[in-house]
Amino acid sequence: MILLLNIGNTNLTCGLYRQRIFADDYIPIRQLTGEKEVFRFFHRFLQNSDVSMDEIEGTVLSSVVPEKTALLRHAAESMFHSEPLLICRQTDWEFDSSTYSGVLGTDRLLCCSAALQKYPPPLIVVDFGTATTLNVIDETRAFTGGVILPGVTTGLRALVSGTSQLHDVSFRKLNSAIGKNTTECMLSGATFGTAYMLEGFRKRIQQELGAVATVVVTGGNAKDVIPSLNFSIHYEPTLLLEGLALQANRLRMASENKVKAL
């Protein structure tokens, strides 16, 4: 059994994989200030999943928060007695991303990797997280780039911090675009603004690709935005963990082939 870990800007997301992902959970990253907090979370997660520590054969880890990476790597190694496999851009991906310059988060690559296992390209892979990212895979299965915007809750917090009369709002689905009070007006902007943004980018990206693209959606805020979309999408809530599971499988196969070669 493989423990899957992704360190995001907001949460640490984890899953358990054995032929399929059968358990997942998360914890706000700000709560993980030291190894004691990490150990406590691991113990609770395994206990809730009815899994013992001895059943964990290895750990696969990805991170977009470098200052938390060492903490999680050391904690996982100490608890499960094996060094975690750290996923990075230099990992052996099944698609080409060489035309993209600059920093490219492994979360984006993992989601694209998992989406390619399920759907034919071209693809627009959307992750509604701390940032909202649109990642484009063209018809040759190459990662060609994408879009990065403030996430839904990130945008709401920025709105509050930059104004004197707007208040904190917890994001949730809204059925009417016409807000009847300040809270509903803010939620309308967050919900429908995000939905229409995605619709517009979908049309523009397809124009630039010269092809119709399948839209695959994931991320913590996705389920509240999806009802406001007026085009077909594929919702994959565990897409990132599935990308980590693919890497775990590749690691296992490489290890088995190495043993056979010996």
Contacts in CASP RR format, 6 or more apart in sequence:
PFRMAT RR
TARGET T0000
AUTHOR 0000-0000-0000
METHOD contacts of the structure
MODEL  1
MILLLNIGNTNLTCGLYRQRIFADDYIPIRQLTGEKEVFRFFHRFLQNSD
VSMDEIEGTVLSSVVPEKTALLRHAAESMFHSEPLLICRQTDWEFDSSTY
SGVLGTDRLLCCSAALQKYPPPLIVVDFGTATTLNVIDETRAFTGGVILP
GVTTGLRALVSGTSQLHDVSFRKLNSAIGKNTTECMLSGATFGTAYMLEG
FRKRIQQELGAVATVVVTGGNAKDVIPSLNFSIHYEPTLLLEGLALQANR
LRMASENKVKAL
1 16 0 8 1.000
1 17 0 8 1.000
1 18 0 8 1.000
1 51 0 8 1.000
1 55 0 8 1.000
1 56 0 8 1.000
1 57 0 8 1.000
2 16 0 8 1.000
2 17 0 8 1.000
2 18 0 8 1.000
2 56 0 8 1.000
2 57 0 8 1.000
2 58 0 8 1.000
2 59 0 8 1.000
2 60 0 8 1.000
2 245 0 8 1.000
2 248 0 8 1.000
3 14 0 8 1.000
3 15 0 8 1.000
3 16 0 8 1.000
3 17 0 8 1.000
3 56 0 8 1.000
3 58 0 8 1.000
3 59 0 8 1.000
3 60 0 8 1.000
3 76 0 8 1.000
3 80 0 8 1.000
4 14 0 8 1.000
4 15 0 8 1.000
4 16 0 8 1.000
4 17 0 8 1.000
4 21 0 8 1.000
4 59 0 8 1.000
4 60 0 8 1.000
4 241 0 8 1.000
4 244 0 8 1.000
4 245 0 8 1.000
4 248 0 8 1.000
5 12 0 8 1.000
5 13 0 8 1.000
5 14 0 8 1.000
5 15 0 8 1.000
5 59 0 8 1.000
5 60 0 8 1.000
5 61 0 8 1.000
5 62 0 8 1.000
5 72 0 8 1.000
5 76 0 8 1.000
5 84 0 8 1.000
5 244 0 8 1.000
6 12 0 8 1.000
6 13 0 8 1.000
6 14 0 8 1.000
6 61 0 8 1.000
6 62 0 8 1.000
6 63 0 8 1.000
6 107 0 8 1.000
6 110 0 8 1.000
6 240 0 8 1.000
6 241 0 8 1.000
6 244 0 8 1.000
7 29 0 8 1.000
7 61 0 8 1.000
7 62 0 8 1.000
7 63 0 8 1.000
7 64 0 8 1.000
7 65 0 8 1.000
7 68 0 8 1.000
7 69 0 8 1.000
7 72 0 8 1.000
8 29 0 8 1.000
8 63 0 8 1.000
8 64 0 8 1.000
8 65 0 8 1.000
8 107 0 8 1.000
8 130 0 8 1.000
9 29 0 8 1.000
9 64 0 8 1.000
9 65 0 8 1.000
9 130 0 8 1.000
9 131 0 8 1.000
10 28 0 8 1.000
10 29 0 8 1.000
10 129 0 8 1.000
10 130 0 8 1.000
11 26 0 8 1.000
11 27 0 8 1.000
11 28 0 8 1.000
11 29 0 8 1.000
12 26 0 8 1.000
12 27 0 8 1.000
12 28 0 8 1.000
12 29 0 8 1.000
12 32 0 8 1.000
12 41 0 8 1.000
12 68 0 8 1.000
12 72 0 8 1.000
13 24 0 8 1.000
13 25 0 8 1.000
13 26 0 8 1.000
13 240 0 8 1.000
13 241 0 8 1.000
14 24 0 8 1.000
14 25 0 8 1.000
14 26 0 8 1.000
14 42 0 8 1.000
14 45 0 8 1.000
15 21 0 8 1.000
15 23 0 8 1.000
15 24 0 8 1.000
15 25 0 8 1.000
15 45 0 8 1.000
15 241 0 8 1.000
16 22 0 8 1.000
16 23 0 8 1.000
16 24 0 8 1.000
16 49 0 8 1.000
16 51 0 8 1.000
17 241 0 8 1.000
17 244 0 8 1.000
17 245 0 8 1.000
17 248 0 8 1.000
21 238 0 8 1.000
21 241 0 8 1.000
21 242 0 8 1.000
21 245 0 8 1.000
22 49 0 8 1.000
23 45 0 8 1.000
23 48 0 8 1.000
23 49 0 8 1.000
23 51 0 8 1.000
24 238 0 8 1.000
24 241 0 8 1.000
25 45 0 8 1.000
25 48 0 8 1.000
27 41 0 8 1.000
29 65 0 8 1.000
29 68 0 8 1.000
31 37 0 8 1.000
31 41 0 8 1.000
32 38 0 8 1.000
32 41 0 8 1.000
32 68 0 8 1.000
32 71 0 8 1.000
32 72 0 8 1.000
34 71 0 8 1.000
34 75 0 8 1.000
35 71 0 8 1.000
35 74 0 8 1.000
35 75 0 8 1.000
35 78 0 8 1.000
38 71 0 8 1.000
38 72 0 8 1.000
38 75 0 8 1.000
38 76 0 8 1.000
39 75 0 8 1.000
39 79 0 8 1.000
42 75 0 8 1.000
42 76 0 8 1.000
42 79 0 8 1.000
46 52 0 8 1.000
46 53 0 8 1.000
46 56 0 8 1.000
53 79 0 8 1.000
53 80 0 8 1.000
56 80 0 8 1.000
57 82 0 8 1.000
58 80 0 8 1.000
58 82 0 8 1.000
58 84 0 8 1.000
58 85 0 8 1.000
58 248 0 8 1.000
59 76 0 8 1.000
59 77 0 8 1.000
59 80 0 8 1.000
59 82 0 8 1.000
59 84 0 8 1.000
59 85 0 8 1.000
60 84 0 8 1.000
60 85 0 8 1.000
60 87 0 8 1.000
60 244 0 8 1.000
60 245 0 8 1.000
60 247 0 8 1.000
60 248 0 8 1.000
60 251 0 8 1.000
61 69 0 8 1.000
61 72 0 8 1.000
61 73 0 8 1.000
61 76 0 8 1.000
61 84 0 8 1.000
61 85 0 8 1.000
61 86 0 8 1.000
61 87 0 8 1.000
62 86 0 8 1.000
62 87 0 8 1.000
62 106 0 8 1.000
62 107 0 8 1.000
62 110 0 8 1.000
62 240 0 8 1.000
62 244 0 8 1.000
63 69 0 8 1.000
63 72 0 8 1.000
63 86 0 8 1.000
63 106 0 8 1.000
64 105 0 8 1.000
64 106 0 8 1.000
64 107 0 8 1.000
69 86 0 8 1.000
72 84 0 8 1.000
73 83 0 8 1.000
73 84 0 8 1.000
73 86 0 8 1.000
76 84 0 8 1.000
77 83 0 8 1.000
77 84 0 8 1.000
85 247 0 8 1.000
85 248 0 8 1.000
85 251 0 8 1.000
87 106 0 8 1.000
87 109 0 8 1.000
87 110 0 8 1.000
87 244 0 8 1.000
87 247 0 8 1.000
88 106 0 8 1.000
89 97 0 8 1.000
89 104 0 8 1.000
89 105 0 8 1.000
89 106 0 8 1.000
89 109 0 8 1.000
91 106 0 8 1.000
91 109 0 8 1.000
91 247 0 8 1.000
92 250 0 8 1.000
93 109 0 8 1.000
93 113 0 8 1.000
94 113 0 8 1.000
94 116 0 8 1.000
94 141 0 8 1.000
95 112 0 8 1.000
95 113 0 8 1.000
95 116 0 8 1.000
95 137 0 8 1.000
95 141 0 8 1.000
95 142 0 8 1.000
95 143 0 8 1.000
96 141 0 8 1.000
96 142 0 8 1.000
96 143 0 8 1.000
97 104 0 8 1.000
97 109 0 8 1.000
97 142 0 8 1.000
97 143 0 8 1.000
99 142 0 8 1.000
99 143 0 8 1.000
99 144 0 8 1.000
99 145 0 8 1.000
100 143 0 8 1.000
100 144 0 8 1.000
100 145 0 8 1.000
107 127 0 8 1.000
107 240 0 8 1.000
108 125 0 8 1.000
108 127 0 8 1.000
108 133 0 8 1.000
108 135 0 8 1.000
109 143 0 8 1.000
110 239 0 8 1.000
110 240 0 8 1.000
110 243 0 8 1.000
110 244 0 8 1.000
110 247 0 8 1.000
111 125 0 8 1.000
111 127 0 8 1.000
111 135 0 8 1.000
111 216 0 8 1.000
111 218 0 8 1.000
111 239 0 8 1.000
111 240 0 8 1.000
111 243 0 8 1.000
112 123 0 8 1.000
112 125 0 8 1.000
112 135 0 8 1.000
112 137 0 8 1.000
112 143 0 8 1.000
113 243 0 8 1.000
113 246 0 8 1.000
113 247 0 8 1.000
114 236 0 8 1.000
114 239 0 8 1.000
114 240 0 8 1.000
114 242 0 8 1.000
114 243 0 8 1.000
114 245 0 8 1.000
114 246 0 8 1.000
115 123 0 8 1.000
115 125 0 8 1.000
115 137 0 8 1.000
115 216 0 8 1.000
115 236 0 8 1.000
115 239 0 8 1.000
116 123 0 8 1.000
116 137 0 8 1.000
116 141 0 8 1.000
117 242 0 8 1.000
117 246 0 8 1.000
118 216 0 8 1.000
118 234 0 8 1.000
118 236 0 8 1.000
119 214 0 8 1.000
119 216 0 8 1.000
119 234 0 8 1.000
120 214 0 8 1.000
121 137 0 8 1.000
121 138 0 8 1.000
121 139 0 8 1.000
121 140 0 8 1.000
121 141 0 8 1.000
121 213 0 8 1.000
121 214 0 8 1.000
122 136 0 8 1.000
122 137 0 8 1.000
122 138 0 8 1.000
122 139 0 8 1.000
122 209 0 8 1.000
122 211 0 8 1.000
122 212 0 8 1.000
122 213 0 8 1.000
122 214 0 8 1.000
123 135 0 8 1.000
123 136 0 8 1.000
123 137 0 8 1.000
123 213 0 8 1.000
123 214 0 8 1.000
123 215 0 8 1.000
123 216 0 8 1.000
124 134 0 8 1.000
124 135 0 8 1.000
124 136 0 8 1.000
124 201 0 8 1.000
124 202 0 8 1.000
124 205 0 8 1.000
124 213 0 8 1.000
124 214 0 8 1.000
124 215 0 8 1.000
124 216 0 8 1.000
125 134 0 8 1.000
125 135 0 8 1.000
125 136 0 8 1.000
125 137 0 8 1.000
125 216 0 8 1.000
125 218 0 8 1.000
125 239 0 8 1.000
126 132 0 8 1.000
126 133 0 8 1.000
126 134 0 8 1.000
126 135 0 8 1.000
126 198 0 8 1.000
126 215 0 8 1.000
126 216 0 8 1.000
126 217 0 8 1.000
126 218 0 8 1.000
126 222 0 8 1.000
126 233 0 8 1.000
127 133 0 8 1.000
127 135 0 8 1.000
127 218 0 8 1.000
127 219 0 8 1.000
127 239 0 8 1.000
127 240 0 8 1.000
128 151 0 8 1.000
128 152 0 8 1.000
128 194 0 8 1.000
128 217 0 8 1.000
128 218 0 8 1.000
128 219 0 8 1.000
128 220 0 8 1.000
128 221 0 8 1.000
128 222 0 8 1.000
128 225 0 8 1.000
129 151 0 8 1.000
129 152 0 8 1.000
129 219 0 8 1.000
129 220 0 8 1.000
129 221 0 8 1.000
130 151 0 8 1.000
130 153 0 8 1.000
130 154 0 8 1.000
131 148 0 8 1.000
131 149 0 8 1.000
131 150 0 8 1.000
131 151 0 8 1.000
131 154 0 8 1.000
132 148 0 8 1.000
132 149 0 8 1.000
132 150 0 8 1.000
132 151 0 8 1.000
132 152 0 8 1.000
132 194 0 8 1.000
132 197 0 8 1.000
133 146 0 8 1.000
133 147 0 8 1.000
133 148 0 8 1.000
133 149 0 8 1.000
134 146 0 8 1.000
134 147 0 8 1.000
134 198 0 8 1.000
134 201 0 8 1.000
134 205 0 8 1.000
135 143 0 8 1.000
135 145 0 8 1.000
135 146 0 8 1.000
136 143 0 8 1.000
136 144 0 8 1.000
136 145 0 8 1.000
136 146 0 8 1.000
136 205 0 8 1.000
136 209 0 8 1.000
136 213 0 8 1.000
137 143 0 8 1.000
137 144 0 8 1.000
138 144 0 8 1.000
138 209 0 8 1.000
139 209 0 8 1.000
139 211 0 8 1.000
146 205 0 8 1.000
147 201 0 8 1.000
149 197 0 8 1.000
150 158 0 8 1.000
151 194 0 8 1.000
151 221 0 8 1.000
152 171 0 8 1.000
152 190 0 8 1.000
152 191 0 8 1.000
152 194 0 8 1.000
152 221 0 8 1.000
152 224 0 8 1.000
152 225 0 8 1.000
153 171 0 8 1.000
153 190 0 8 1.000
153 221 0 8 1.000
155 190 0 8 1.000
156 168 0 8 1.000
156 169 0 8 1.000
156 171 0 8 1.000
156 186 0 8 1.000
156 190 0 8 1.000
157 168 0 8 1.000
159 166 0 8 1.000
159 186 0 8 1.000
160 166 0 8 1.000
160 167 0 8 1.000
160 168 0 8 1.000
160 169 0 8 1.000
166 182 0 8 1.000
166 186 0 8 1.000
167 182 0 8 1.000
167 183 0 8 1.000
169 183 0 8 1.000
169 186 0 8 1.000
169 187 0 8 1.000
169 190 0 8 1.000
171 187 0 8 1.000
171 190 0 8 1.000
171 191 0 8 1.000
171 221 0 8 1.000
171 224 0 8 1.000
172 187 0 8 1.000
172 224 0 8 1.000
173 191 0 8 1.000
173 223 0 8 1.000
173 224 0 8 1.000
173 225 0 8 1.000
173 227 0 8 1.000
173 228 0 8 1.000
174 184 0 8 1.000
174 187 0 8 1.000
174 188 0 8 1.000
174 191 0 8 1.000
174 192 0 8 1.000
176 184 0 8 1.000
176 188 0 8 1.000
177 188 0 8 1.000
177 192 0 8 1.000
178 188 0 8 1.000
179 185 0 8 1.000
179 187 0 8 1.000
179 188 0 8 1.000
191 224 0 8 1.000
191 225 0 8 1.000
191 228 0 8 1.000
192 228 0 8 1.000
194 225 0 8 1.000
194 228 0 8 1.000
195 225 0 8 1.000
195 228 0 8 1.000
195 229 0 8 1.000
198 215 0 8 1.000
198 225 0 8 1.000
198 229 0 8 1.000
199 229 0 8 1.000
199 230 0 8 1.000
199 231 0 8 1.000
202 213 0 8 1.000
202 215 0 8 1.000
202 231 0 8 1.000
205 213 0 8 1.000
206 212 0 8 1.000
206 213 0 8 1.000
214 234 0 8 1.000
215 231 0 8 1.000
215 232 0 8 1.000
215 233 0 8 1.000
215 234 0 8 1.000
216 233 0 8 1.000
216 234 0 8 1.000
216 236 0 8 1.000
216 239 0 8 1.000
217 226 0 8 1.000
217 233 0 8 1.000
217 234 0 8 1.000
217 235 0 8 1.000
217 236 0 8 1.000
218 235 0 8 1.000
218 236 0 8 1.000
218 237 0 8 1.000
218 238 0 8 1.000
218 239 0 8 1.000
218 240 0 8 1.000
219 237 0 8 1.000
219 239 0 8 1.000
219 240 0 8 1.000
220 237 0 8 1.000
222 235 0 8 1.000
222 237 0 8 1.000
223 235 0 8 1.000
223 237 0 8 1.000
226 233 0 8 1.000
226 235 0 8 1.000
236 242 0 8 1.000
END
